[in-house]
Amino acid sequence: MKIAFIGLGNMGGPMALNLHKAGHAVSAFDLSAAACDALRGQGVAIAASASAAVSGAEVVVSMLPASAHVESLYLGEAGLLAQIAPGTLVIDSSTIAAATSRKVAEAGAARGIAVIDAPVSGGTGGAIAGTLTFMVGGNEADLARARPVLEKMGANIFHAGGPGAGQTAKICNNMLLGILMIGTSEAIALGVANGLDPKVLSEIMRRSSGGNWALEKYNPLPGVMETAPASKGYAGGFGTDLMLKDLGLAQENAMAVKASTPLGGLARSLYAAHSLAGHGALDFSSVIRMVQKAG
């Protein structure tokens, strides 16, 4: 299958590589020359532009930072939807506003192009291992077409509902993730301030009622878990500014539907303060620095 992949960042790069390894003819593109070079070095064909990448593609996959990037890529006279052949399947795995996903899906339908939103969870580790969770918004028939592609990048595929539903599920998940990372950080910092061994404390909580994903796979304290971004200088992973963006999307959605999300709002404020302190490019688990005892 000929697949165009647009967006080769920390998540998109490994996802495109897994499609390539699965035997698909991948034509990839990113505005970052370094990102393109990294994939080219592993045998992935790099196109000269997004337009060149989608030429003749049966499936187009995109993984971009925000709603504005997705709208710019697909919509308007110069957008990809005006260049992609009718019958093509578009899978957008960016985490964006549900309204934007619906807008792109409607524009695609008007041109005979199927568009589904399929944001992911699982972090860079999941992207590399091909074990991501996909939360899909779109109709059943389009999801059925997408499954053979999604299965090469992920281990779990959920149909959340119609266009935009995947995005709604994703912001609910990431709001909870942002909240639980702060709570986990506070608990570990409290234990360490009392002289507890952070590895022992983390294991106690992991196996007790406080157990959660951060304790299982993404411990926020350096040295506790070798594979976590915390032990790599908080490099890579899921940036604080990306978490802040997702928490903002959650709060915008909560206001629109008049839902009460007080902890989500507090989490957004804390990550905003962490970003303003100069940590926006670090992995979001670096939020533990806000609550660690000095010295």
C-alpha positions as CSV (number, residue, x, y, z in Angstrom):
1,M,0.0,0.0,0.0
2,K,1.3,3.5,-0.9
3,I,1.1,5.7,2.3
4,A,2.0,9.3,2.6
5,F,3.1,10.3,6.1
6,I,3.2,14.0,7.1
7,G,4.8,15.0,10.4
8,L,7.9,13.2,11.5
9,G,8.4,14.4,15.1
10,N,8.9,12.4,18.3
11,M,5.7,10.5,17.6
12,G,5.3,10.7,13.8
13,G,8.8,9.5,13.0
14,P,8.6,6.1,14.7
15,M,5.0,5.6,13.4
16,A,6.1,6.2,9.8
17,L,9.1,3.9,10.4
18,N,6.9,1.1,11.6
19,L,4.7,1.4,8.5
20,H,7.9,1.2,6.4
21,K,9.1,-1.8,8.3
22,A,5.7,-3.5,7.7
23,G,6.4,-3.3,4.0
24,H,4.3,-0.4,3.0
25,A,5.6,2.1,0.4
26,V,5.9,5.1,2.6
27,S,6.6,8.6,1.2
28,A,7.2,10.9,4.2
29,F,7.6,14.7,4.7
30,D,8.3,17.1,7.5
31,L,9.3,20.8,7.5
32,S,12.3,19.8,9.7
33,A,15.3,18.7,7.6
34,A,16.7,16.9,10.7
35,A,13.6,14.8,11.1
36,C,13.6,13.9,7.4
37,D,17.3,13.0,7.5
38,A,16.7,10.7,10.5
39,L,14.0,8.7,8.6
40,R,15.9,8.8,5.4
41,G,18.8,7.2,7.2
42,Q,16.6,4.3,8.1
43,G,15.4,3.7,4.5
44,V,12.2,5.7,4.5
45,A,11.6,7.6,1.2
46,I,11.4,11.4,1.9
47,A,9.4,13.6,-0.5
48,A,10.3,17.1,-1.5
49,S,7.1,18.5,-0.1
50,A,3.8,17.4,1.4
51,S,2.2,17.7,-2.0
52,A,4.8,15.4,-3.5
53,A,4.3,12.9,-0.7
54,V,0.6,12.5,-1.3
55,S,0.9,12.1,-5.0
56,G,-0.7,8.7,-5.8
57,A,-1.1,7.8,-2.2
58,E,-3.9,5.4,-1.2
59,V,-3.7,6.5,2.5
60,V,-2.5,9.8,4.0
61,V,-1.4,9.9,7.7
62,S,-0.7,13.1,9.5
63,M,0.8,13.8,12.9
64,L,1.0,17.5,13.5
65,P,1.3,19.8,16.6
66,A,-2.0,21.8,16.6
67,S,-5.3,22.6,14.9
68,A,-3.8,25.5,13.0
69,H,-1.2,23.2,11.4
70,V,-3.9,20.7,10.4
71,E,-6.1,23.3,8.8
72,S,-3.2,24.8,7.0
73,L,-2.2,21.4,5.6
74,Y,-5.6,20.2,4.4
75,L,-7.9,23.1,3.8
76,G,-8.0,25.9,1.2
77,E,-7.1,26.0,-2.4
78,A,-3.5,25.1,-1.7
79,G,-4.5,22.4,0.9
80,L,-3.9,18.7,0.4
81,L,-7.7,18.0,0.1
82,A,-7.6,19.9,-3.2
83,Q,-4.8,17.7,-4.4
84,I,-5.7,14.2,-3.1
85,A,-7.6,11.9,-5.4
86,P,-11.2,11.1,-4.5
87,G,-11.4,7.7,-2.7
88,T,-8.2,8.4,-0.7
89,L,-8.3,7.7,3.0
90,V,-7.0,10.4,5.4
91,I,-6.0,9.5,8.9
92,D,-5.1,12.5,11.1
93,S,-3.4,11.4,14.3
94,S,-2.8,14.9,15.6
95,T,-4.3,15.9,18.9
96,I,-6.4,19.0,18.0
97,A,-9.8,20.5,18.6
98,A,-12.7,18.2,17.8
99,A,-14.3,21.1,15.8
100,T,-11.3,21.2,13.5
101,S,-11.5,17.4,12.9
102,R,-15.1,17.8,12.0
103,K,-14.3,20.7,9.7
104,V,-11.6,18.7,7.8
105,A,-13.9,15.6,7.7
106,E,-16.7,17.7,6.1
107,A,-14.4,19.2,3.6
108,G,-13.0,15.8,2.7
109,A,-16.5,14.3,2.3
110,A,-17.4,17.1,-0.1
111,R,-14.5,16.0,-2.3
112,G,-15.2,12.2,-2.0
113,I,-12.3,11.8,0.5
114,A,-12.7,9.8,3.7
115,V,-11.2,11.5,6.7
116,I,-11.0,10.0,10.2
117,D,-9.5,11.5,13.4
118,A,-7.2,9.0,15.2
119,P,-5.2,10.7,18.0
120,V,-3.0,8.4,20.0
121,S,-1.9,7.5,23.5
122,G,1.2,5.6,24.6
123,G,4.0,8.1,24.3
124,T,7.2,7.9,22.3
125,G,7.9,4.4,23.7
126,G,4.5,3.2,22.4
127,A,5.2,4.9,19.0
128,I,8.6,3.1,18.7
129,A,7.3,-0.3,19.9
130,G,4.1,-0.1,17.7
131,T,1.9,-0.4,20.7
132,L,0.0,2.9,20.6
133,T,-3.7,3.2,21.5
134,F,-5.8,4.9,18.7
135,M,-9.0,6.7,19.6
136,V,-10.9,7.0,16.3
137,G,-13.6,9.4,15.2
138,G,-15.4,8.6,11.9
139,N,-17.7,6.1,10.4
140,E,-17.3,2.3,10.7
141,A,-16.6,1.7,7.1
142,D,-13.7,4.2,7.0
143,L,-12.3,2.7,10.2
144,A,-12.4,-0.8,8.7
145,R,-10.3,0.6,5.8
146,A,-7.9,2.2,8.3
147,R,-7.4,-0.8,10.5
148,P,-4.7,-2.6,8.5
149,V,-2.7,0.6,8.7
150,L,-3.4,1.4,12.3
151,E,-2.6,-2.1,13.4
152,K,1.0,-1.7,12.2
153,M,1.4,1.3,14.6
154,G,-0.7,0.4,17.6
155,A,-2.0,-2.5,19.7
156,N,-5.4,-1.0,20.7
157,I,-7.9,0.6,18.4
158,F,-11.1,2.1,19.8
159,H,-14.0,3.6,17.8
160,A,-15.1,6.5,19.9
161,G,-17.9,7.7,17.6
162,G,-18.4,10.0,14.7
163,P,-16.0,12.7,13.3
164,G,-14.3,14.5,16.2
165,A,-15.1,11.9,18.8
166,G,-11.6,10.6,18.8
167,Q,-10.3,14.0,19.7
168,T,-12.8,14.3,22.5
169,A,-11.7,10.9,24.0
170,K,-8.1,12.0,23.7
171,I,-8.5,15.3,25.6
172,C,-10.3,13.5,28.3
173,N,-7.5,11.0,28.6
174,N,-4.8,13.7,28.5
175,M,-6.5,15.8,31.1
176,L,-6.5,12.8,33.4
177,L,-2.8,12.1,32.5
178,G,-1.8,15.7,33.4
179,I,-3.7,15.5,36.7
180,L,-2.3,12.2,37.7
181,M,1.3,13.2,36.9
182,I,1.0,16.1,39.2
183,G,-0.4,14.0,42.0
184,T,2.2,11.3,41.5
185,S,5.0,14.0,41.6
186,E,3.6,15.5,44.8
187,A,3.5,12.0,46.5
188,I,7.0,11.1,45.5
189,A,8.4,14.5,46.4
190,L,6.7,14.2,49.8
191,G,8.2,10.8,50.5
192,V,11.7,11.9,49.4
193,A,11.4,14.9,51.7
194,N,10.8,12.5,54.5
195,G,13.9,10.4,53.7
196,L,12.2,7.6,51.8
197,D,13.9,5.8,49.0
198,P,12.1,6.9,45.8
199,K,12.4,3.5,44.1
200,V,10.9,1.7,47.1
201,L,8.2,4.3,47.6
202,S,7.3,4.2,43.9
203,E,7.0,0.4,44.0
204,I,4.9,0.5,47.1
205,M,2.4,3.0,45.5
206,R,2.6,1.1,42.1
207,R,1.3,-2.0,43.8
208,S,-1.2,-0.2,46.0
209,S,-4.3,1.8,45.6
210,G,-2.3,4.8,44.3
211,G,-1.0,2.7,41.3
212,N,-1.2,4.5,37.9
213,W,0.4,4.7,34.5
214,A,3.1,7.2,35.6
215,L,4.3,4.8,38.3
216,E,4.1,1.8,35.9
217,K,5.9,3.3,32.9
218,Y,6.8,7.0,33.3
219,N,8.1,7.8,36.7
220,P,8.8,11.5,37.0
221,L,11.9,11.3,39.3
222,P,15.3,10.9,37.6
223,G,17.0,7.5,38.4
224,V,13.9,5.6,39.4
225,M,13.0,4.3,35.9
226,E,15.8,4.1,33.3
227,T,13.5,4.2,30.3
228,A,11.5,7.2,31.4
229,P,12.3,10.7,30.1
230,A,13.1,11.8,33.7
231,S,16.2,9.7,33.5
232,K,17.2,11.2,30.2
233,G,17.2,14.8,31.3
234,Y,13.5,15.0,30.5
235,A,14.4,15.0,26.8
236,G,12.1,13.6,24.1
237,G,8.8,12.2,25.4
238,F,5.8,14.5,25.6
239,G,6.7,18.1,26.0
240,T,5.2,20.4,28.8
241,D,3.9,22.8,26.1
242,L,2.1,19.9,24.3
243,M,0.5,18.9,27.6
244,L,-0.4,22.5,28.2
245,K,-2.0,22.7,24.7
246,D,-4.1,19.6,25.4
247,L,-5.2,20.8,28.8
248,G,-6.3,24.1,27.0
249,L,-8.3,22.1,24.5
250,A,-10.0,20.2,27.4
251,Q,-10.9,23.5,29.1
252,E,-12.2,25.0,25.9
253,N,-14.4,22.0,25.4
254,A,-15.5,22.0,29.0
255,M,-16.7,25.6,28.7
256,A,-18.5,24.8,25.4
257,V,-20.5,21.9,26.9
258,K,-20.7,23.5,30.4
259,A,-18.9,20.6,32.1
260,S,-17.1,21.1,35.5
261,T,-13.4,20.2,35.4
262,P,-11.8,22.0,38.4
263,L,-8.8,19.7,38.6
264,G,-8.3,20.0,34.8
265,G,-8.3,23.8,35.2
266,L,-5.8,23.7,38.1
267,A,-3.5,21.3,36.2
268,R,-3.5,23.7,33.2
269,S,-2.5,26.6,35.5
270,L,0.3,24.5,37.0
271,Y,1.7,23.4,33.7
272,A,1.4,27.0,32.4
273,A,3.5,28.2,35.3
274,H,6.0,25.4,34.7
275,S,6.3,26.4,31.1
276,L,6.7,30.1,31.9
277,A,9.6,29.1,34.2
278,G,11.4,27.9,31.1
279,H,10.5,24.2,31.1
280,G,8.1,24.2,28.1
281,A,10.4,22.0,25.9
282,L,11.0,19.5,28.7
283,D,8.9,16.3,29.1
284,F,5.7,17.1,31.1
285,S,6.9,14.8,33.9
286,S,9.4,17.5,34.7
287,V,6.5,19.2,36.6
288,I,7.9,17.3,39.6
289,R,10.5,20.1,39.8
290,M,7.7,22.5,41.0
291,V,7.1,20.4,44.1
292,Q,10.5,19.1,45.0
293,K,12.2,20.2,48.2
294,A,15.1,22.5,47.5
295,G,18.5,20.9,48.0
